[in-house]
Amino acid sequence: MRKHINSDRDCQQHLRLFFIYIDKARIATFQRGQEGSEEMRSMEGNSRIFFLLFLLALIAKQASAAQHVVGGSQGWDESVDLNSWASGQTFKVGDQLVFKYSSGLHSVVELGSETAYKNCDLGTALDSKNTGDDVVKLSKVGTRYFACGTLGHCDQGMKMKITTVASNAPSTPASASTTSGASAVQSFATFLLLAALSGISLLYLL
């Protein structure tokens, strides 16, 4: 399962920040009135535009990132063919893996090499998690290896390896078809972008 990261809460925070900034800019301009040189007002206007463009880029980046719930609806479990699931996904830099499982029954261990992965050598683990709702951020291109830390589960096949590609790489059809709420998310992101552009136009009129 793949769903976009930019949750309503994150987007609303950015939107609040945007309108707070616009409001402060309007108040500051009103208080100045006609005081100050034309050059100073131009410099202040440019600084606002750069800030808004930065906010635009941040919103766009979050809108493109995604969460992958490992194993889909069944989660992180030995009954799932995890590598088959992974083969139907496109993992991009900035995305997240979400491991959902029963805490105490399973855990998540990241292994450091192909050899450790093949041999289920949990003694060389780079990291381990056991909350039952673990999140792993994919921060760079490359292959990563994961296994269950419960005794015997890795040997039974509860392991997977994933390859992360650049953020601008195309998604596979299977990955695209499992996107949850993508249309709604993209619509909300578009609304934010339009709001930011409207704000830039408004600042030109101040």
PASEBA-1860 file (N, C-alpha, C; in nm, 3 decimals):
! residues 206
1> MRKHINSD> 0.085/-0.119/0.000/0.000/0.000/0.000/0.088/0.123/0.000 ~ 0.054/0.219/-0.087/0.134/0.339/-0.100/0.043/0.460/-0.081 ~ 0.076/0.545/0.009/-0.007/0.664/0.027/0.081/0.785/0.048 ~ 0.031/0.901/0.011/0.112/1.021/0.016/0.135/1.066/0.158 ~ 0.255/1.118/0.181/0.297/1.157/0.314/0.231/1.287/0.359 ~ 0.209/1.376/0.266/0.165/1.508/0.308/0.026/1.500/0.367 ~ 0.017/1.463/0.494/-0.109/1.449/0.566/-0.176/1.584/0.578 ~ -0.306/1.581/0.610/-0.378/1.707/0.628/-0.312/1.792/0.735
9> RDCQQHLR> -0.263/1.730/0.840/-0.201/1.806/0.948/-0.078/1.880/0.899 ~ 0.010/1.813/0.823/0.130/1.878/0.773/0.095/1.993/0.679 ~ 0.002/1.969/0.588/-0.036/2.072/0.493/-0.100/2.191/0.563 ~ -0.183/2.163/0.663/-0.247/2.271/0.736/-0.145/2.355/0.811 ~ -0.040/2.292/0.862/0.064/2.367/0.930/0.133/2.463/0.835 ~ 0.166/2.413/0.714/0.230/2.499/0.615/0.135/2.611/0.571 ~ 0.007/2.579/0.558/-0.089/2.679/0.516/-0.104/2.787/0.623 ~ -0.108/2.747/0.750/-0.115/2.845/0.859/0.007/2.935/0.858
17> LFFIYIDK> 0.125/2.875/0.839/0.248/2.952/0.833/0.242/3.054/0.720 ~ 0.190/3.010/0.606/0.180/3.096/0.489/0.093/3.218/0.518 ~ -0.027/3.195/0.573/-0.119/3.306/0.596/-0.074/3.396/0.712 ~ -0.007/3.339/0.811/0.050/3.422/0.917/0.153/3.518/0.859 ~ 0.236/3.465/0.768/0.338/3.549/0.707/0.274/3.660/0.625 ~ 0.169/3.626/0.547/0.100/3.726/0.466/0.039/3.834/0.555 ~ -0.023/3.792/0.666/-0.087/3.886/0.756/0.014/3.982/0.817 ~ 0.128/3.928/0.860/0.231/4.013/0.919/0.286/4.111/0.816
25> ARIATFQR> 0.301/4.064/0.693/0.352/4.152/0.587/0.256/4.267/0.561 ~ 0.126/4.238/0.560/0.026/4.342/0.537/0.026/4.444/0.651 ~ 0.036/4.397/0.774/0.036/4.487/0.889/0.159/4.577/0.886 ~ 0.275/4.516/0.856/0.399/4.594/0.852/0.392/4.701/0.744 ~ 0.335/4.666/0.630/0.325/4.762/0.521/0.230/4.876/0.557 ~ 0.118/4.842/0.622/0.021/4.944/0.664/0.084/5.041/0.764 ~ 0.162/4.987/0.857/0.224/5.071/0.960/0.329/5.164/0.900 ~ 0.397/5.117/0.797/0.498/5.201/0.733/0.436/5.316/0.655
33> GQEGSEEM> 0.316/5.287/0.599/0.252/5.388/0.516/0.339/5.422/0.397 ~ 0.363/5.548/0.382/0.444/5.595/0.269/0.589/5.619/0.308 ~ 0.626/5.579/0.430/0.762/5.601/0.477/0.858/5.505/0.408 ~ 0.984/5.544/0.402/1.087/5.458/0.344/1.102/5.480/0.195 ~ 1.216/5.446/0.147/1.247/5.466/0.006/1.183/5.358/-0.080 ~ 1.169/5.388/-0.208/1.116/5.291/-0.303/1.207/5.170/-0.312 ~ 1.337/5.193/-0.302/1.434/5.083/-0.309/1.418/4.988/-0.192 ~ 1.395/5.043/-0.073/1.378/4.959/0.046/1.252/4.874/0.033
41> RSMEGNSR> 1.143/4.935/-0.015/1.020/4.859/-0.031/1.036/4.748/-0.134 ~ 1.114/4.777/-0.238/1.139/4.675/-0.340/1.218/4.558/-0.283 ~ 1.319/4.587/-0.201/1.400/4.481/-0.139/1.314/4.396/-0.046 ~ 1.226/4.459/0.030/1.140/4.385/0.121/1.044/4.296/0.043 ~ 0.992/4.349/-0.068/0.902/4.269/-0.151/0.971/4.147/-0.208 ~ 1.096/4.165/-0.252/1.172/4.052/-0.307/1.198/3.946/-0.201 ~ 1.227/3.987/-0.079/1.253/3.890/0.028/1.128/3.808/0.058 ~ 1.011/3.872/0.051/0.887/3.799/0.074/0.864/3.696/-0.036
49> IFFLLFLL> 0.892/3.736/-0.158/0.872/3.645/-0.271/0.963/3.523/-0.258 ~ 1.090/3.544/-0.219/1.182/3.432/-0.202/1.131/3.338/-0.093 ~ 1.077/3.393/0.014/1.024/3.310/0.122/0.907/3.226/0.072 ~ 0.817/3.288/-0.004/0.701/3.216/-0.054/0.740/3.109/-0.154 ~ 0.841/3.136/-0.236/0.888/3.035/-0.330/0.948/2.916/-0.256 ~ 1.018/2.943/-0.146/1.072/2.836/-0.064/0.960/2.751/-0.006 ~ 0.854/2.818/0.041/0.739/2.746/0.096/0.672/2.662/-0.011 ~ 0.661/2.717/-0.131/0.605/2.643/-0.244/0.684/2.515/-0.270
57> ALIAKQAS> 0.817/2.527/-0.271/0.902/2.410/-0.298/0.885/2.305/-0.189 ~ 0.871/2.349/-0.065/0.854/2.256/0.047/0.723/2.180/0.035 ~ 0.617/2.251/0.001/0.486/2.187/-0.015/0.489/2.087/-0.130 ~ 0.550/2.127/-0.242/0.556/2.039/-0.359/0.635/1.913/-0.328 ~ 0.743/1.926/-0.251/0.825/1.810/-0.217/0.746/1.712/-0.132 ~ 0.672/1.763/-0.033/0.593/1.675/0.053/0.481/1.608/-0.024 ~ 0.427/1.681/-0.122/0.316/1.624/-0.200/0.360/1.506/-0.285 ~ 0.489/1.502/-0.321/0.537/1.397/-0.410/0.588/1.274/-0.334
65> AAQHVVGG> 0.616/1.288/-0.203/0.667/1.176/-0.125/0.553/1.082/-0.088 ~ 0.587/0.960/-0.048/0.483/0.861/-0.020/0.523/0.768/0.094 ~ 0.422/0.709/0.156/0.442/0.604/0.255/0.407/0.470/0.192 ~ 0.485/0.369/0.224/0.460/0.233/0.177/0.436/0.146/0.300 ~ 0.313/0.100/0.318/0.283/0.010/0.429/0.329/-0.130/0.390 ~ 0.436/-0.176/0.452/0.500/-0.302/0.414/0.403/-0.419/0.427 ~ 0.391/-0.497/0.318/0.300/-0.611/0.318/0.157/-0.576/0.285 ~ 0.131/-0.448/0.257/-0.006/-0.406/0.225/-0.099/-0.421/0.343
73> SQGWDESV> -0.220/-0.467/0.318/-0.322/-0.477/0.424/-0.287/-0.581/0.530 ~ -0.201/-0.678/0.497/-0.163/-0.782/0.593/-0.048/-0.740/0.682 ~ 0.023/-0.637/0.640/0.131/-0.585/0.722/0.257/-0.670/0.720 ~ 0.342/-0.643/0.817/0.472/-0.710/0.833/0.445/-0.844/0.902 ~ 0.437/-0.953/0.823/0.396/-1.082/0.877/0.461/-1.194/0.797 ~ 0.484/-1.307/0.863/0.550/-1.419/0.794/0.461/-1.485/0.690 ~ 0.332/-1.458/0.694/0.240/-1.516/0.595/0.243/-1.441/0.462 ~ 0.311/-1.327/0.458/0.315/-1.244/0.337/0.443/-1.270/0.259
81> DLNSWASG> 0.430/-1.280/0.126/0.548/-1.287/0.040/0.600/-1.144/0.025 ~ 0.687/-1.106/0.115/0.729/-0.967/0.126/0.805/-0.917/0.004 ~ 0.889/-1.003/-0.053/0.965/-0.960/-0.171/0.876/-0.946/-0.294 ~ 0.772/-1.027/-0.303/0.676/-1.010/-0.412/0.602/-0.877/-0.396 ~ 0.566/-0.847/-0.272/0.502/-0.718/-0.247/0.595/-0.604/-0.286 ~ 0.722/-0.614/-0.244/0.818/-0.507/-0.272/0.842/-0.488/-0.421 ~ 0.837/-0.598/-0.497/0.863/-0.589/-0.641/0.755/-0.509/-0.713 ~ 0.640/-0.494/-0.652/0.533/-0.417/-0.713/0.531/-0.271/-0.672
89> QTFKVGDQ> 0.632/-0.230/-0.596/0.639/-0.092/-0.548/0.755/-0.018/-0.614 ~ 0.746/0.112/-0.616/0.858/0.197/-0.654/0.896/0.279/-0.532 ~ 1.014/0.254/-0.479/1.061/0.324/-0.360/1.152/0.439/-0.403 ~ 1.115/0.560/-0.364/1.190/0.678/-0.405/1.251/0.748/-0.285 ~ 1.359/0.820/-0.309/1.422/0.898/-0.204/1.319/0.996/-0.147 ~ 1.307/0.997/-0.014/1.208/1.081/0.052/1.086/1.004/0.098 ~ 1.063/0.885/0.040/0.951/0.801/0.081/0.978/0.739/0.218 ~ 0.876/0.674/0.273/0.889/0.606/0.401/0.833/0.465/0.392
97> LVFKYSSG> 0.897/0.375/0.466/0.842/0.241/0.487/0.772/0.241/0.622 ~ 0.652/0.183/0.627/0.579/0.172/0.753/0.558/0.024/0.782 ~ 0.615/-0.022/0.892/0.603/-0.162/0.934/0.495/-0.172/1.041 ~ 0.385/-0.238/1.006/0.275/-0.256/1.101/0.266/-0.404/1.139 ~ 0.268/-0.432/1.269/0.267/-0.571/1.317/0.230/-0.573/1.465 ~ 0.212/-0.690/1.518/0.182/-0.706/1.660/0.311/-0.696/1.740 ~ 0.321/-0.593/1.822/0.440/-0.575/1.903/0.454/-0.692/2.001 ~ 0.574/-0.746/2.010/0.599/-0.863/2.094/0.600/-0.991/2.015
105> LHSVVELG> 0.530/-0.991/1.901/0.529/-1.108/1.814/0.637/-1.097/1.707 ~ 0.653/-0.977/1.654/0.754/-0.951/1.552/0.838/-0.830/1.590 ~ 0.938/-0.803/1.510/1.017/-0.681/1.521/1.078/-0.654/1.384 ~ 1.148/-0.544/1.371/1.211/-0.508/1.244/1.359/-0.487/1.267 ~ 1.440/-0.560/1.192/1.585/-0.549/1.200/1.638/-0.512/1.063 ~ 1.724/-0.411/1.057/1.787/-0.376/0.930/1.927/-0.438/0.925 ~ 1.952/-0.511/0.819/2.080/-0.578/0.801/2.170/-0.497/0.708 ~ 2.301/-0.517/0.724/2.394/-0.430/0.654/2.448/-0.479/0.522
113> SETAYKNC> 2.417/-0.603/0.484/2.475/-0.656/0.360/2.388/-0.765/0.300 ~ 2.415/-0.795/0.174/2.345/-0.903/0.105/2.373/-1.037/0.172 ~ 2.498/-1.056/0.216/2.536/-1.181/0.281/2.459/-1.201/0.411 ~ 2.454/-1.096/0.493/2.380/-1.104/0.619/2.233/-1.131/0.592 ~ 2.181/-1.072/0.486/2.040/-1.091/0.449/2.014/-1.236/0.408 ~ 2.099/-1.291/0.322/2.080/-1.428/0.275/2.093/-1.529/0.388 ~ 2.187/-1.503/0.481/2.213/-1.597/0.590/2.131/-1.568/0.716 ~ 2.047/-1.466/0.710/1.970/-1.426/0.829/2.061/-1.403/0.949
121> DLGTALDS> 2.170/-1.332/0.924/2.268/-1.304/1.029/2.224/-1.179/1.105 ~ 2.140/-1.198/1.206/2.085/-1.086/1.280/2.187/-1.021/1.373 ~ 2.299/-1.087/1.394/2.401/-1.033/1.482/2.472/-0.913/1.424 ~ 2.456/-0.890/1.295/2.522/-0.776/1.231/2.422/-0.663/1.200 ~ 2.313/-0.661/1.273/2.206/-0.564/1.246/2.255/-0.420/1.262 ~ 2.209/-0.336/1.171/2.241/-0.193/1.177/2.144/-0.120/1.270 ~ 2.023/-0.170/1.277/1.919/-0.104/1.357/1.808/-0.204/1.386 ~ 1.732/-0.180/1.490/1.618/-0.266/1.521/1.506/-0.183/1.581
129> KNTGDDVV> 1.382/-0.223/1.551/1.265/-0.152/1.600/1.162/-0.256/1.645 ~ 1.079/-0.219/1.743/0.982/-0.316/1.795/0.853/-0.253/1.847 ~ 0.815/-0.139/1.793/0.697/-0.069/1.844/0.566/-0.124/1.786 ~ 0.574/-0.192/1.672/0.453/-0.239/1.605/0.401/-0.142/1.501 ~ 0.458/-0.023/1.498/0.421/0.079/1.399/0.545/0.161/1.368 ~ 0.642/0.096/1.305/0.773/0.155/1.284/0.782/0.224/1.148 ~ 0.851/0.336/1.145/0.868/0.412/1.022/1.017/0.423/0.989 ~ 1.050/0.391/0.865/1.188/0.401/0.816/1.189/0.495/0.697
137> KLSKVGTR> 1.266/0.601/0.705/1.274/0.696/0.594/1.380/0.651/0.494 ~ 1.346/0.659/0.367/1.439/0.624/0.260/1.509/0.751/0.215 ~ 1.628/0.774/0.266/1.695/0.903/0.248/1.795/0.906/0.134 ~ 1.829/0.790/0.077/1.926/0.790/-0.032/1.904/0.671/-0.124 ~ 1.962/0.682/-0.244/1.953/0.575/-0.343/2.034/0.454/-0.297 ~ 1.982/0.334/-0.321/2.056/0.213/-0.286/1.965/0.101/-0.238 ~ 2.026/-0.012/-0.202/1.952/-0.130/-0.157/1.960/-0.142/-0.005 ~ 1.847/-0.175/0.058/1.843/-0.194/0.202/1.777/-0.328/0.232
145> YFACGTLG> 1.815/-0.386/0.346/1.773/-0.522/0.381/1.703/-0.522/0.517 ~ 1.588/-0.588/0.524/1.511/-0.593/0.648/1.468/-0.736/0.678 ~ 1.459/-0.767/0.807/1.416/-0.900/0.850/1.347/-0.888/0.985 ~ 1.270/-0.992/1.018/1.210/-0.997/1.152/1.315/-1.047/1.250 ~ 1.320/-0.981/1.367/1.420/-1.019/1.466/1.378/-1.133/1.556 ~ 1.253/-1.178/1.546/1.206/-1.291/1.627/1.274/-1.420/1.581 ~ 1.320/-1.499/1.676/1.395/-1.620/1.646/1.320/-1.710/1.546 ~ 1.387/-1.742/1.437/1.333/-1.834/1.338/1.248/-1.771/1.228
153> HCDQGMKM> 1.201/-1.649/1.248/1.112/-1.588/1.150/1.184/-1.551/1.020 ~ 1.305/-1.502/1.032/1.382/-1.470/0.911/1.406/-1.595/0.828 ~ 1.443/-1.704/0.895/1.468/-1.831/0.824/1.342/-1.883/0.756 ~ 1.226/-1.844/0.808/1.099/-1.886/0.748/1.057/-1.794/0.633 ~ 1.141/-1.695/0.605/1.114/-1.608/0.491/1.064/-1.469/0.524 ~ 1.059/-1.435/0.653/1.011/-1.302/0.690/1.124/-1.201/0.679 ~ 1.154/-1.168/0.556/1.260/-1.072/0.526/1.234/-1.014/0.388 ~ 1.294/-0.900/0.361/1.280/-0.841/0.228/1.395/-0.745/0.202
161> KITTVASN> 1.421/-0.723/0.075/1.517/-0.620/0.037/1.449/-0.526/-0.060 ~ 1.482/-0.399/-0.049/1.421/-0.299/-0.136/1.531/-0.213/-0.197 ~ 1.503/-0.162/-0.314/1.597/-0.072/-0.381/1.531/0.065/-0.396 ~ 1.597/0.165/-0.343/1.546/0.302/-0.351/1.607/0.372/-0.472 ~ 1.521/0.438/-0.549/1.566/0.510/-0.669/1.551/0.660/-0.646 ~ 1.601/0.738/-0.740/1.593/0.883/-0.730/1.448/0.929/-0.726 ~ 1.424/1.043/-0.664/1.288/1.091/-0.645/1.217/1.124/-0.775 ~ 1.293/1.148/-0.883/1.230/1.181/-1.011/1.212/1.061/-1.102
169> APSTPASA> 1.239/0.940/-1.051/1.222/0.819/-1.131/1.073/0.789/-1.148 ~ 1.032/0.730/-1.263/0.890/0.698/-1.284/0.845/0.584/-1.193 ~ 0.717/0.586/-1.155/0.661/0.480/-1.071/0.616/0.363/-1.158 ~ 0.616/0.243/-1.100/0.566/0.127/-1.173/0.414/0.131/-1.175 ~ 0.348/0.070/-1.273/0.201/0.068/-1.277/0.140/0.009/-1.151 ~ 0.200/-0.097/-1.098/0.146/-0.160/-0.978/0.150/-0.066/-0.859 ~ 0.261/0.007/-0.847/0.274/0.101/-0.738/0.173/0.213/-0.751 ~ 0.155/0.262/-0.872/0.061/0.371/-0.895/-0.082/0.327/-0.865
177> STTSGASA> -0.114/0.201/-0.897/-0.252/0.154/-0.878/-0.287/0.133/-0.733 ~ -0.189/0.124/-0.645/-0.217/0.103/-0.503/-0.210/0.231/-0.423 ~ -0.198/0.344/-0.490/-0.192/0.472/-0.421/-0.325/0.498/-0.350 ~ -0.318/0.531/-0.223/-0.440/0.555/-0.145/-0.466/0.703/-0.132 ~ -0.579/0.748/-0.184/-0.618/0.889/-0.171/-0.531/0.985/-0.248 ~ -0.466/0.939/-0.354/-0.372/1.025/-0.426/-0.442/1.145/-0.487 ~ -0.560/1.125/-0.544/-0.629/1.236/-0.610/-0.664/1.346/-0.511 ~ -0.714/1.306/-0.395/-0.750/1.406/-0.294/-0.628/1.481/-0.246
185> VQSFATFL> -0.518/1.410/-0.227/-0.395/1.473/-0.180/-0.343/1.571/-0.283 ~ -0.342/1.530/-0.410/-0.292/1.617/-0.514/-0.379/1.740/-0.528 ~ -0.511/1.726/-0.509/-0.601/1.840/-0.517/-0.571/1.939/-0.405 ~ -0.547/1.884/-0.285/-0.515/1.972/-0.172/-0.383/2.042/-0.194 ~ -0.285/1.970/-0.248/-0.155/2.031/-0.277/-0.170/2.141/-0.381 ~ -0.254/2.117/-0.481/-0.278/2.219/-0.583/-0.340/2.343/-0.521 ~ -0.433/2.322/-0.428/-0.494/2.435/-0.359/-0.389/2.517/-0.285 ~ -0.296/2.450/-0.219/-0.191/2.521/-0.148/-0.103/2.601/-0.243
193> LLAALSGI> -0.070/2.540/-0.357/0.013/2.609/-0.455/-0.057/2.734/-0.507 ~ -0.186/2.722/-0.536/-0.262/2.837/-0.586/-0.271/2.945/-0.479 ~ -0.286/2.903/-0.353/-0.292/3.000/-0.244/-0.161/3.076/-0.233 ~ -0.049/3.004/-0.248/0.081/3.069/-0.241/0.101/3.166/-0.356 ~ 0.061/3.125/-0.476/0.073/3.213/-0.592/-0.014/3.337/-0.575 ~ -0.132/3.320/-0.518/-0.220/3.434/-0.492/-0.155/3.529/-0.392 ~ -0.087/3.469/-0.294/-0.018/3.551/-0.195/0.092/3.633/-0.256 ~ 0.166/3.574/-0.350/0.272/3.647/-0.418/0.214/3.766/-0.494
201> SLLYLL> 0.103/3.743/-0.563/0.038/3.851/-0.637/-0.009/3.960/-0.542 ~ -0.062/3.919/-0.426/-0.110/4.015/-0.327/0.003/4.102/-0.276 ~ 0.119/4.041/-0.253/0.232/4.117/-0.202/0.280/4.222/-0.301 ~ 0.266/4.194/-0.428/0.304/4.292/-0.529/0.216/4.418/-0.519 ~ 0.093/4.399/-0.466/0.000/4.511/-0.458/0.016/4.591/-0.329 ~ 0.093/4.536/-0.235/0.108/4.606/-0.107/0.191/4.732/-0.121
END
